[in-house]
Amino acid sequence: ASKEMGIPTVPPVLTEELAQDEAFLKALYHVLMNVHLIRGVLTCPVTQREFPVMDGIPNMMLEEDEC
């Protein structure tokens, strides 16, 4: 997700070496705590279902036929 948000420095897998890397931990903190999605789409990695986000609020309501 970080790459899609323009932050390419966060690797996709956490290794023991990265867990000890201060620069990595700072970048990870930034992605987790300071980056906010205001408008866009969240995509489920399992089902690929897309959930729209408007004004920072994701709409995760399913249609009746999706339940």
Protein Blocks (a to p, Z undefined) as FASTA:
>chain_A
ZZmnopakbcfbdcfklmmmmklmmmmmmmmmmpccfbdcdddfklopacddeehiacfb
dcfklZZ
